[in-house]
Structure formats: C-alpha cells, structure tokens
Amino acid sequence: LGTVGLLYLMFMAGLSIDLNRFEKMRVHSIRFGSISFLIPFFIGLAAGVYLLDFSLSSSLLLGSIVGSHTLLAYPIAERIGITKNSGVTVAMGGTLVTDTLSLGILAVVAGSAGGNQGLGYWTGFAISVLIFVTATLLLLPRLGRWYFRNVKHEASTDFVFMVAVLFTTAFLAGLSGLAPISGCVMAGLLLNRLVPQST
C-alpha cells in the first residue's frame, strides 16, 4: 500500500504541475535540482567511503539517498493553494531532477551488484529503456486524446482510466529496468495537458 501511495503521489504531481510555468522556470528548476542533489550526494559518498568504510557501491547508494528528495509535501501545498507559486514550481521541477539522477544511480548500482557489468547487460538495459520511453511518448498522448474525446466523462470511469495508466506505466517501467515511479511521473507529465481540470 505504501508503494501504491508513492506511485499515485508521483503520478498526481506530474499531472498537476503547471507546465507553462514550469517551462518558464525550467533553467531554475534544473539548477536547483542539480545543486540540491550533487552537494549532499558527494558528502554522502565521501562519508560512506572515508568515515563508514563502505564499499563504493554502498557509498553511491548512500549518496543518492541523501541527495534525492520527494514530493510528499505536495498534497499539503495543493490543499493550501500555493502550487502556482514560483518557488513551489521550481521545487517540484528540482525534485524531478534529483529523483531522475538518484534512480539512474540506483539502476547502475543494482546492475553492478547483480554481477551484470558486461557490455551485453548495459546494451540490453539501454535498448529496453529506449523502447519504453519511445513507446510511452508515442502511444500515451494518443491514448489520452482518444479517451477524453470519445468516452463520456464520469468521475468513476475517468478514475479507472487514470489508475490503469498509472499501474501500466509503472509495471512497464519496472520491466524495462527503471524504477516504477519513473513511469508514473512520465505518464503524469504526458497526460498533463489532456486531462480536463474537472477530472
């Protein structure tokens, strides 16, 4: 249930972000996300290697955990009506950056820990991720447009459609080797402009 809640939260964050404002603040979001990830990441990495005597893989994981942050406070920001604030927009964009970097490190460490360090593994991983991303970018917006144009809008059916998209993209992301929340965020962003405000 905790995993479901996290997937739903990340999906709703991607769905709710104001993309027009985000595009204007994109540079600030990338800068904030990069700085807020890299500084704690290198501190955690150094602490793991030199203070805790961890292996490099464990230290990389420690750094990525310390460097990433989440959108757990997003429902509170939405409830009090400050999601349109520039600072909140930058923080949300920065969170997407830190989570992407953290999940990328996790994928590399997980592949290395499993003994999959050969060229064949990384080639297969890159191809599967490319297939997933390409298929999602091409098919999901078309599916969303078809649904919201042709299906009668009812709260229950709209909810079922969105949950089906959420779990399908999460499953396919995991199948491709990415973390499931990557698929949820991507699905939310792709459906962002298609979902009616009343849904």
C-alpha positions in Angstrom: 0.0 0.0 0.0 2.9 2.3 0.7 4.3 1.7 -2.8 0.8 2.3 -4.3 0.6 5.6 -2.5 4.0 6.7 -3.6 3.3 5.8 -7.2 -0.1 7.7 -7.1 1.6 10.7 -5.5 4.3 10.9 -8.2 1.7 10.4 -10.9 -0.5 13.2 -9.5 2.5 15.5 -9.1 3.3 15.1 -12.8 -0.4 15.5 -13.7 -0.9 18.7 -11.6 2.3 20.7 -12.4 1.7 23.8 -14.4 3.7 23.0 -17.5 3.5 26.6 -18.9 5.0 28.0 -15.7 7.5 25.1 -15.4 8.8 25.8 -18.9 9.5 29.4 -17.9 11.2 28.2 -14.7 13.0 25.2 -16.4 16.5 26.6 -16.0 16.0 27.5 -12.4 14.5 24.0 -11.7 17.4 22.2 -13.3 19.9 24.4 -11.5 18.2 24.0 -8.1 17.8 20.2 -8.6 21.4 19.7 -9.7 22.8 21.7 -6.7 20.4 20.2 -4.2 21.4 16.7 -5.4 25.1 17.0 -6.1 26.2 18.6 -2.8 24.5 16.1 -0.5 25.4 13.3 -2.9 29.2 13.9 -2.7 29.0 14.5 1.1 27.2 11.1 1.5 29.6 9.4 -0.9 32.6 10.7 0.9 31.1 9.8 4.3 30.4 6.3 3.1 33.9 5.7 1.8 36.1 7.5 4.3 34.0 7.6 7.6 31.9 4.4 7.4 34.3 2.3 5.4 31.5 1.2 3.0 32.2 -0.2 -0.5 31.9 2.2 -3.5 28.5 0.7 -4.4 27.1 1.2 -0.9 28.6 4.7 -0.7 27.0 5.6 -4.1 23.6 4.4 -2.8 24.1 6.4 0.4 24.9 9.5 -1.6 21.9 9.1 -3.8 19.6 8.6 -0.8 20.9 11.7 0.8 20.8 13.7 -2.4 17.3 12.9 -3.5 14.1 14.5 -2.2 10.4 13.7 -2.7 7.1 15.4 -3.3 5.5 14.0 -0.1 4.5 17.6 0.9 2.8 18.3 -2.4 -0.7 17.4 -1.2 -0.3 20.0 1.5 0.9 22.7 -0.9 -2.1 21.8 -3.2 -4.6 22.0 -0.3 -3.5 25.5 0.8 -3.4 26.7 -2.8 0.3 27.6 -3.3 1.1 25.2 -6.2 1.2 28.1 -8.7 3.9 29.8 -6.6 7.2 30.1 -8.5 9.1 28.6 -5.6 6.9 25.6 -5.5 7.2 25.1 -9.2 11.0 25.3 -9.0 11.0 22.9 -6.1 8.8 20.4 -8.0 11.0 20.6 -11.1 14.1 20.2 -8.9 12.6 17.1 -7.3 12.1 15.6 -10.8 15.8 16.3 -11.5 17.0 14.8 -8.2 14.8 11.7 -8.5 16.0 11.1 -12.1 19.6 11.3 -11.0 19.1 9.1 -8.0 17.1 6.5 -9.9 19.8 6.4 -12.6 22.5 5.7 -9.9 20.3 3.1 -8.4 19.9 1.3 -11.8 23.7 1.4 -12.3 24.5 0.1 -8.8 21.7 -2.6 -9.0 23.1 -3.8 -12.3 26.7 -3.9 -10.9 25.7 -5.6 -7.7 24.0 -8.4 -9.6 27.2 -9.1 -11.4 25.8 -7.6 -14.6 28.8 -5.4 -15.6 29.3 -6.7 -19.1 28.6 -4.7 -22.3 25.7 -7.0 -23.2 23.8 -6.2 -20.0 24.2 -2.4 -20.4 23.3 -2.6 -24.1 20.2 -4.5 -23.3 19.3 -2.1 -20.5 19.7 0.9 -22.7 17.7 -0.7 -25.5 14.8 -1.6 -23.1 14.7 1.9 -21.6 14.8 3.4 -25.1 11.9 1.2 -26.2 9.9 2.0 -23.1 10.4 5.8 -23.3 9.7 5.9 -27.1 6.6 3.8 -26.8 5.3 5.8 -23.9 6.0 9.1 -25.7 4.2 8.0 -28.8 1.3 6.0 -27.5 0.2 7.6 -24.2 -0.7 11.0 -25.6 -2.7 9.4 -28.4 -4.5 7.1 -26.0 -5.3 10.1 -23.7 -6.6 12.2 -26.5 -8.8 9.3 -27.8 -10.2 8.6 -24.3 -11.1 12.2 -23.4 -12.6 12.9 -26.8 -14.7 9.7 -27.1 -15.6 8.5 -23.7 -18.3 10.2 -21.7 -16.8 12.0 -18.7 -17.8 10.4 -15.4 -15.7 10.5 -12.2 -15.7 6.8 -11.8 -14.6 5.9 -15.4 -12.1 8.7 -15.5 -10.6 7.4 -12.3 -10.4 3.9 -13.5 -8.7 5.1 -16.7 -6.1 7.1 -14.8 -5.3 4.3 -12.4 -5.0 1.8 -15.3 -2.5 4.2 -17.0 -0.7 4.7 -13.7 -0.2 1.0 -12.9 0.6 0.0 -16.6 3.3 2.6 -17.0 4.7 1.7 -13.5 4.8 -2.0 -14.5 6.4 -1.4 -17.9 9.0 1.0 -16.4 10.0 -1.8 -13.9 10.0 -4.3 -16.8 12.5 -2.1 -18.7 14.8 -1.8 -15.7 13.8 1.6 -14.5 12.1 2.3 -11.1 8.3 2.2 -11.4 7.9 5.8 -10.1 9.8 7.0 -13.3 7.0 5.7 -15.4 4.4 7.3 -13.1 6.0 10.8 -13.3 6.4 10.4 -17.1 2.7 9.3 -17.5 1.5 12.3 -15.4 3.6 14.8 -17.4 2.4 13.3 -20.8 -1.3 13.4 -19.7 -1.0 16.8 -18.0 -2.5 18.9 -20.8 -5.0 16.3 -21.8 -6.9 15.8 -18.6 -9.8 18.2 -18.1 -9.5 20.4 -15.0 -12.7 18.9 -13.5 -11.3 15.3 -13.6 
